[in-house]
Each structure stands twice: as structure tokens, then as C-alpha cells.
Amino acid sequence: MSISESEIRIAALEILAESPNGFMATADLIPALEEYFEPDGRDTEIIEGRADTYFSQKVRNLISHRESASGLTSTGYAIYDSRRRGLSITDAGRTFLRFGGD
């Protein structure tokens, strides 16, 4: 079964919450989420014409879609740091994790 971007957003917040200073570079977040989910099937396939898998593309979408209605920055759950190329969890993100929801 394919892992949804919604599931990835929540897991990313959990990983950010446990990382030093609540920050993780995108390049580090991809393998951390791969370890968390252990994707299989289509999620492990390489996208035609690309060098990444369907799963890693979903993780990259956390960054590229961060300002969409359900994005981590537009919801206030994380802040994107373009200089360090990664995400930091906010207090709102920690509250979301503590009290659940989607």
C-alpha cells in the first residue's frame, strides 16, 4: 500500500520533534522517513526520467508544497529554512502532535 503525503507530514513532524533543535535538513529527512516507514512496492520504484523514488518525491513535496493549504509551513507546524535547506518544527507543530489530529 502506498504511503500518503498526509502520513508523511505527520511522521516528519514526529521526527523533527525528536531531532536536535527540532531541525532537520531535507537530505537527512528522506532517509529518516524511509527508516520510519520502510516503504515497499511502488513507493520504492524509481520515477521515469528521474533519480529518485516515488517515496522520496513525496518527501520532497513537503518542501515544494509547504505553502499549500495542508503544507507544514502554511499550517504553522514547521518553518522552512532556505539557507540550511530544511524544516524546523514550531510550538504549534508540537501541540498538534501532542493532541493529535490531521
C-alpha positions as CSV (number, residue, x, y, z in Angstrom):
1,M,0.0,0.0,0.0
2,S,1.3,3.4,-0.9
3,I,2.2,5.8,1.9
4,S,0.2,9.1,1.7
5,E,1.7,12.6,1.9
6,S,-0.6,13.2,4.9
7,E,1.1,10.2,6.7
8,I,4.5,11.6,5.7
9,R,3.7,15.1,7.1
10,I,2.8,13.7,10.5
11,A,5.8,11.4,10.6
12,A,8.0,14.2,9.6
13,L,6.8,16.3,12.5
14,E,7.4,13.4,14.8
15,I,11.0,13.1,13.5
16,L,11.6,16.9,13.7
17,A,10.3,16.9,17.3
18,E,12.9,14.3,18.2
19,S,15.8,15.9,16.3
20,P,18.3,18.3,17.9
21,N,16.8,21.8,18.0
22,G,13.7,20.5,16.2
23,F,15.5,20.9,12.8
24,M,16.4,18.5,10.0
25,A,17.7,19.1,6.5
26,T,15.6,17.7,3.7
27,A,18.6,15.5,2.7
28,D,18.5,13.9,6.2
29,L,14.7,13.8,6.5
30,I,14.4,11.5,3.4
31,P,16.4,8.6,4.9
32,A,14.9,9.1,8.3
33,L,11.4,8.8,6.9
34,E,12.5,5.8,4.8
35,E,13.6,4.1,8.0
36,Y,10.4,5.1,9.8
37,F,8.1,3.7,7.0
38,E,10.2,1.1,5.3
39,P,8.4,1.7,2.0
40,D,7.8,-1.1,-0.5
41,G,6.0,-1.6,-3.8
42,R,5.5,1.4,-6.0
43,D,6.9,3.8,-3.4
44,T,10.4,2.2,-3.9
45,E,10.3,2.4,-7.7
46,I,12.5,5.0,-9.5
47,I,10.4,7.7,-11.3
48,E,10.9,7.5,-15.0
49,G,13.4,10.1,-16.1
50,R,14.4,10.9,-12.5
51,A,16.9,9.6,-10.0
52,D,14.5,9.5,-7.0
53,T,11.8,7.1,-5.9
54,Y,8.1,7.8,-5.6
55,F,8.6,7.9,-1.8
56,S,11.5,10.3,-1.8
57,Q,9.5,12.6,-4.2
58,K,6.6,12.6,-1.7
59,V,9.1,13.7,1.0
60,R,10.5,16.4,-1.3
61,N,6.9,17.6,-1.8
62,L,6.9,18.5,1.9
63,I,9.2,21.3,0.9
64,S,7.8,22.2,-2.6
65,H,4.2,22.1,-1.3
66,R,4.9,23.7,2.0
67,E,2.7,26.7,1.3
68,S,-0.3,24.7,0.1
69,A,-3.4,24.6,2.3
70,S,-2.2,21.4,4.1
71,G,1.5,22.2,3.9
72,L,3.6,22.2,7.0
73,T,4.5,25.9,6.9
74,S,1.1,27.2,5.8
75,T,-0.5,25.3,8.8
76,G,2.2,26.8,11.1
77,Y,3.5,23.4,12.1
78,A,7.0,24.0,10.7
79,I,9.3,26.7,9.3
80,Y,11.4,26.2,6.2
81,D,15.0,27.5,6.4
82,S,16.2,28.0,2.9
83,R,19.8,28.7,4.0
84,R,20.0,25.3,5.8
85,R,17.6,23.6,3.4
86,G,15.4,22.0,5.9
87,L,12.5,22.2,8.3
88,S,12.1,23.2,12.0
89,I,9.1,22.2,14.0
90,T,7.2,25.0,15.7
91,D,5.4,25.1,19.0
92,A,2.1,24.7,17.0
93,G,3.6,21.6,15.4
94,R,4.5,20.2,18.8
95,T,1.0,20.9,20.1
96,F,-0.5,19.2,17.0
97,L,1.5,16.1,17.8
98,R,0.6,16.2,21.5
99,F,-3.2,16.5,20.9
100,G,-3.5,14.6,17.6
101,G,-5.4,15.4,14.5
102,D,-4.8,15.5,10.8
